[in-house]
Amino acid sequence: MSSGNSGNSGSSEAGASGAGGSDGTDGTGGSGDVIRILLAEDQAMVREALAALLGLEPDIEVVAQVSRGDEVLAAVRAHAVDVALLDIEMPGMTGIEAAAQLRAEFPALKVIVLTTFGRPGYLRTAMEAGAQAFLVKDAPAAQLAAAVRKVLAGERVIDPTLAAAALAEGANPLTDREREVLRAAADGVGNAELAKALHLSQGTVRNYLSTAIQKLAVRNRAEAVRTARDKGWL
């Protein structure tokens, strides 16, 4: 288990070995047979419970913990990490966005995405972002530990219920731009504000919103945002 607490739930906690990017490592790969874990979860009680459960495993050590998605990359840079466990919904950045950052800088690092939300679109997006496993948080601790070992061995681990739902749901019909506009529209701002924030013309914003509404077979932008979120497409 990691030792020492900075008193800030958002900061990383060093493991007993203290290995990290500052000693010339590439941020991945611990020593010996111990699997070194980064745990990213914004709910302190859940994070601490997961860390405690994983710490009971003789071959697993949680060497860093963060509570924000935008702190994941820095934590991996600072510690020698084999596997990153990332919650999806976190402040600062989603776990899926953090996974994409890790893939770009640390392609050898294994990523497991954890979610409370059984939304099939999240699964497809997580895999596209470079995650090797996708599990729900209420899975048994033994299953999570087994998934850690499997991804380190090069396997993919996907919750079977979510996998079946993702296949039934099909691919996300929205383009990157349509998703961007819908995410920005979620706060209820008007087209003028959207256009300014996204550096687009108001006509272009209207076109993206109209196309997204048609693709999702809904009546308005509010329903489009809700439907896309429920399916995990935003």
SVG drawing of the C-alpha trace seen along z (x, -y; Angstrom):
<svg xmlns="http://www.w3.org/2000/svg" viewBox="-40 -35 58 48">
<polyline fill="none" stroke="black" stroke-width="0.4" points="0.0,0.0 1.1,-3.5 2.4,-5.3 2.1,-9.0 -0.7,-11.3 -0.2,-14.9 -3.6,-15.9 -4.9,-16.8 -7.2,-14.2 -6.3,-15.5 -2.6,-15.0 -0.7,-11.8 0.6,-9.7 4.1,-8.1 4.5,-4.4 7.1,-2.8 9.6,-2.5 9.4,-6.2 10.2,-5.3 9.2,-7.9 10.0,-9.9 12.6,-12.0 14.9,-9.0 15.1,-8.5 12.3,-6.0 9.7,-6.4 6.9,-6.4 5.9,-2.8 7.1,0.5 7.9,1.2 10.5,3.5 10.2,7.2 6.9,9.0 4.8,6.4 2.2,4.7 2.3,1.0 -1.1,-0.7 -2.3,-4.3 -5.9,-4.7 -7.9,-7.7 -11.3,-8.2 -12.9,-11.4 -15.0,-9.9 -12.6,-9.6 -14.5,-6.7 -14.6,-4.6 -11.0,-5.4 -9.8,-4.4 -11.9,-1.2 -10.5,-0.2 -7.0,-0.9 -7.5,1.1 -9.0,4.1 -6.2,4.1 -3.6,3.7 -4.7,7.1 -3.4,8.8 0.2,10.0 1.4,8.9 -0.4,5.5 0.6,2.2 -1.3,-1.1 1.6,-3.6 -0.4,-6.7 -3.9,-8.1 -5.5,-11.1 -9.1,-12.5 -9.1,-14.4 -8.7,-13.3 -6.4,-16.2 -3.9,-14.9 -3.5,-11.4 -0.8,-12.2 1.4,-14.0 1.0,-11.2 2.1,-8.6 5.1,-10.8 6.0,-10.9 5.7,-7.2 6.7,-4.0 3.3,-2.6 2.3,0.7 -1.5,0.3 -3.8,-2.8 -7.3,-2.3 -9.4,-5.3 -13.0,-6.2 -14.9,-7.8 -16.7,-10.7 -14.0,-12.9 -13.6,-16.7 -11.0,-18.3 -11.1,-15.5 -12.9,-12.3 -11.2,-8.9 -11.5,-8.3 -9.8,-11.6 -7.1,-10.7 -6.7,-7.3 -6.1,-8.9 -3.4,-11.2 -1.7,-8.1 -1.8,-6.2 -0.1,-9.1 2.8,-9.5 3.0,-6.0 1.8,-3.5 3.1,-0.5 1.0,-1.5 -2.1,0.7 -5.4,-1.1 -8.5,0.2 -11.6,-2.0 -14.1,-1.7 -17.6,-3.0 -20.8,-3.2 -22.7,-3.9 -23.5,-0.9 -23.7,-2.9 -22.7,-0.9 -21.3,-3.9 -18.7,-4.4 -17.2,-1.0 -16.6,-1.7 -15.1,-5.1 -12.9,-3.7 -11.5,-1.1 -10.8,-3.7 -9.0,-5.8 -6.6,-2.9 -8.2,-1.1 -7.4,2.6 -10.3,3.3 -13.7,1.9 -15.4,2.9 -18.2,1.7 -17.2,0.5 -19.5,3.0 -17.5,6.0 -16.0,8.2 -12.5,7.2 -11.2,10.6 -12.5,9.9 -10.7,6.5 -7.5,8.0 -7.7,10.7 -8.4,8.0 -5.2,6.2 -3.1,9.3 -4.8,10.1 -4.2,6.7 -0.6,6.8 -0.3,10.2 -1.7,8.6 -5.4,9.6 -8.5,7.5 -11.1,7.7 -14.6,6.4 -17.7,6.7 -19.8,9.2 -23.1,7.4 -21.7,4.1 -20.1,5.8 -23.5,7.3 -25.2,4.0 -22.5,2.2 -23.0,4.7 -26.7,4.3 -26.5,0.5 -24.2,0.1 -21.6,-2.6 -21.9,-6.2 -23.6,-8.0 -22.3,-11.5 -19.1,-13.0 -16.5,-14.6 -17.8,-18.1 -21.4,-17.1 -20.4,-15.7 -18.4,-18.9 -21.3,-21.1 -23.7,-19.0 -21.4,-19.0 -21.2,-22.8 -24.9,-23.0 -25.5,-21.0 -25.3,-24.1 -28.3,-25.6 -26.5,-28.5 -27.8,-30.0 -26.4,-29.6 -24.5,-33.0 -22.6,-31.9 -21.9,-28.5 -20.6,-30.0 -18.3,-32.3 -17.0,-29.6 -16.4,-27.1 -15.1,-29.6 -17.8,-28.8 -20.5,-30.7 -24.0,-30.6 -25.2,-28.9 -22.6,-26.2 -23.7,-25.6 -27.3,-25.3 -26.4,-22.8 -24.4,-20.6 -27.3,-20.7 -29.9,-20.0 -27.9,-17.0 -27.3,-15.6 -31.1,-15.9 -31.9,-14.1 -29.4,-11.3 -30.7,-10.7 -34.3,-10.9 -35.3,-13.4 -37.2,-16.7 -34.7,-19.3 -31.2,-19.9 -32.1,-19.1 -33.3,-15.7 -30.3,-15.2 -27.9,-16.0 -29.8,-13.7 -30.0,-10.8 -26.3,-11.0 -25.3,-11.1 -27.5,-8.2 -25.9,-6.1 -22.4,-7.2 -21.8,-9.0 -20.7,-12.4"/>
</svg>
